[in-house]
Amino acid sequence: MSLPPIHRVVTGHDPYGKSVIASDGPLSTIAELRAVAGMIFHEVWETRATPAPVDNCRDPTSGPMVHGAPKNGTRIRFVDLPPDTVYLAQGQEKMKELFREVNDDKGLTTKSDSPHPMMHRTESIDYGVVIEGEISVVLDDSETLLKPGSVVIQRGTNHAWANRSGKVCRMLFVQIDGSYEPGIAAAISRR
């Protein structure tokens, strides 16, 4: 099932400070990942500083594909996640290839006893909203099913997305660069 395209409106200012529509239409960057058929990143916007410059910059989504939030910045993207059966049978090497493709070799954290082969983490706060379909967020010791309207606040934890529904799930993610509290960072490094 093909999900509808994302429509993006970007506002800005004219030289006199009047608010204007800078662009109105489809996203300029939509990438179906080579490593996993049907996994599609719909890049909406990103910022690369905090506070974010309020300017009339060019579209910041035209650069290389990156998994996490930019340093001191934010990213918003939609992700279409295919059913697990599409990629899990391909093995762990395919998961490594996926994370290389999104420039996050160190993000994949899967071990022999991991509850899901796509366990990963980013040092960020991620807000994930299910738009279409259903998916389970899998943690080291538990999981929970998410349906349209469910929101996950992912606080740098080791996790995976398990789509056991047999249908594509679309999620919206807002990622905010973060920094682990020293006690949490120390505990993670001991794992």
ChimeraX attribute file (.defattr): number of C-alpha atoms within 10 A of each C-alpha:
attribute: neighborCount
match mode: 1-to-1
recipient: residues
	/A:1	6
	/A:2	8
	/A:3	10
	/A:4	6
	/A:5	11
	/A:6	13
	/A:7	10
	/A:8	14
	/A:9	12
	/A:10	14
	/A:11	13
	/A:12	16
	/A:13	14
	/A:14	11
	/A:15	7
	/A:16	6
	/A:17	8
	/A:18	8
	/A:19	11
	/A:20	11
	/A:21	11
	/A:22	13
	/A:23	13
	/A:24	11
	/A:25	11
	/A:26	14
	/A:27	18
	/A:28	14
	/A:29	16
	/A:30	20
	/A:31	14
	/A:32	14
	/A:33	16
	/A:34	13
	/A:35	19
	/A:36	18
	/A:37	12
	/A:38	19
	/A:39	22
	/A:40	19
	/A:41	22
	/A:42	22
	/A:43	21
	/A:44	25
	/A:45	18
	/A:46	20
	/A:47	20
	/A:48	16
	/A:49	13
	/A:50	12
	/A:51	9
	/A:52	12
	/A:53	10
	/A:54	9
	/A:55	9
	/A:56	12
	/A:57	8
	/A:58	8
	/A:59	15
	/A:60	15
	/A:61	21
	/A:62	12
	/A:63	8
	/A:64	9
	/A:65	17
	/A:66	15
	/A:67	18
	/A:68	23
	/A:69	23
	/A:70	18
	/A:71	16
	/A:72	16
	/A:73	19
	/A:74	23
	/A:75	23
	/A:76	21
	/A:77	20
	/A:78	21
	/A:79	24
	/A:80	22
	/A:81	24
	/A:82	24
	/A:83	21
	/A:84	18
	/A:85	13
	/A:86	15
	/A:87	17
	/A:88	16
	/A:89	9
	/A:90	12
	/A:91	10
	/A:92	15
	/A:93	9
	/A:94	18
	/A:95	20
	/A:96	20
	/A:97	16
	/A:98	20
	/A:99	19
	/A:100	17
	/A:101	17
	/A:102	17
	/A:103	15
	/A:104	18
	/A:105	14
	/A:106	12
	/A:107	20
	/A:108	21
	/A:109	16
	/A:110	20
	/A:111	12
	/A:112	7
	/A:113	8
	/A:114	17
	/A:115	17
	/A:116	18
	/A:117	21
	/A:118	26
	/A:119	22
	/A:120	20
	/A:121	20
	/A:122	24
	/A:123	21
	/A:124	24
	/A:125	20
	/A:126	25
	/A:127	17
	/A:128	21
	/A:129	20
	/A:130	21
	/A:131	18
	/A:132	17
	/A:133	18
	/A:134	24
	/A:135	27
	/A:136	16
	/A:137	16
	/A:138	20
	/A:139	18
	/A:140	14
	/A:141	8
	/A:142	9
	/A:143	15
	/A:144	10
	/A:145	14
	/A:146	17
	/A:147	16
	/A:148	15
	/A:149	13
	/A:150	14
	/A:151	16
	/A:152	14
	/A:153	14
	/A:154	19
	/A:155	16
	/A:156	18
	/A:157	19
	/A:158	21
	/A:159	25
	/A:160	23
	/A:161	20
	/A:162	25
	/A:163	22
	/A:164	16
	/A:165	15
	/A:166	13
	/A:167	17
	/A:168	23
	/A:169	24
	/A:170	23
	/A:171	25
	/A:172	21
	/A:173	21
	/A:174	21
	/A:175	25
	/A:176	24
	/A:177	21
	/A:178	19
	/A:179	14
	/A:180	13
	/A:181	8
	/A:182	9
	/A:183	8
	/A:184	12
	/A:185	12
	/A:186	11
	/A:187	9
	/A:188	12
	/A:189	7
	/A:190	6
	/A:191	5
